[in-house]
Amino acid sequence: MQDFEAILHNPILSASLLACFSAQGLKVIIELLRNGKINPRFFVSTGGMPSSHSALVGALATGVGLTVGWESPEFAIASLFAVIVMYDAAGVRQAAGKQARILNQILDEFFHDGHHLNEERLKELLGHTPFQVFVGLAWGIVISVLALPAL
């Protein structure tokens, strides 16, 4: 039980989760400002502004660098992990979202005459633009720098 309590009191983990969840909250606020209404779906959705995955890994790498050292192997691992996650968010997942959008459009046009398809529409908002990834990274760095001294 002590090990579990130690995990909960890990300041790097806490700062990283704070960055991730607050970025998800920002998605709801940004959606409210764009469309004038709250869409709770954005609390749990992938894609959109800012990237919560990038915020999480940005805070993680920053926290490791601040506490263990910028020259440490742990910082190198966290940084490379962050690069892979952000590359995936802006590359692979964004491409998959574009493909889903095109497939949904094809299905809409193909079945416009009243035929129905029993499958759900493909999720289109999967990835991020490079700007959304950068904003998420910046958010994570700021949260880690501000939160770690307080944790």
N, C-alpha and C positions, 0 to 999 in steps of 0.2 A: 504494500500500500504506500510505503514511503517513496518508492520509485515513481508511482503515478502522481503523487503530490509534487515531486521534483519536476516532472514534465510540465505540470500546470504552472510552475513558477519559473520556467525557462524564459528569460526576457527576450531572447532572439525569436523564439517561437511566438511569444505574445505579440511582439511588434509586427511580425510577419502576418499573423492572423488579423491583427487590427488593420493593417494595410489592405489586406484582401477584402475583408468585410466592409470596410469604409468605402473602398472603391466600388463594391456592389451597391452600396447605398447612394453613392454619387450617380450611378446609372439611373436610379429612380428620380433623383433630383433633376438631372439633365433632361430626362424624358418629360418631366413635369414642365420644365421651362420651354421645351420644344413644342409640346402638344397641349399644354394647359391642363393635363390630368395626370393623376398618379396611376401608374401601371405596376402593381405588385409583382408581376411576372419578372420584372427586371431585377428583383432581389436575388433571383436564382438562375437567371439566364446566362448563357455564354455569349460572347461577342458584345459589341457595343463599346461605348466610351465611358470610362477608361477601362483598359484591360486589367481585371482583377488578378489574373494569373501573373501578369508582369509586375503588378504592385507587390504581390506576395514574394516572388523570387528576387525582386529588386530590394525589398526590405530584408530578406534573408541574407543576401550577399553583403549588403551594407552592414547589417548587424554583426555578421561574422567578421568582416573587416575591422569594424570599430572595436570589437571585444577581443578577438584573437590576434588580429594584426593583418595588415594588407599584404604582407609577404608570406603568410602562412599557407600551408597546403589546404587547409579548410576553406580559406577564402578563394583559392584557385578552383576548388571543387564547386563551391557555391556559385561562383561567377560563370563557370562553364555550364552548370545546370541552368542558370538563368538565361544564358544565350540560347540554349537548346529550346527551352520553354517559349521564349519570345519569338524565335525563328518559327517554331511550330504554329504559334498563334497568328503570326502575320503571313505565313507562307502556306503551309499545308491546310490548316483549318479554314483560312480565308478562301483558298481554292475550292475546297469541298463545299463551302457555302455558295460560291458562284455556280458550281455544278448543280447544286440542289435547286437554285433559283431557275436555271435553264430547264432542268427536268420538270419542275412544277409548271413552268410556262408551256412546255411541250404538251404536258398532260392536259392543261386547261384548254389549249387550242384543239387537241385531238378529241377530247370528250365534250366539246362545246355543244354538241347536238343532243344533249340529254342523257347520254350514257354515263354511268357512274363507275368509278373505280373503288374497290373496297379497301384500298390502302390509304393510310394517312398521308397528308402532304409532307414532303421532306422539310426538315428544319433548315432555314436559309441563313440565319444569323449564328454562325459558328465561330468565325475568326475575327480578326481585327485588321484595320489598316495600320501601316507603320506608325502613323501619328498616334493612334489609340494605344499602341504598344508603348511608344515613347512616353506618353502622358501617364500610363500606368506605372512604368518604371520610375519616372520622376516622383510620382505620388508615393511609391514604396520607399524610395530613398529618403524623402522628406519625413515620412512617418517614422522610419527607423531612427533617423538622426534626432528627431524631437522626442520620441517615446523611450528610447533606450536609457537615457539618463534618469528618467522618471520611474522606470520599472525596477 
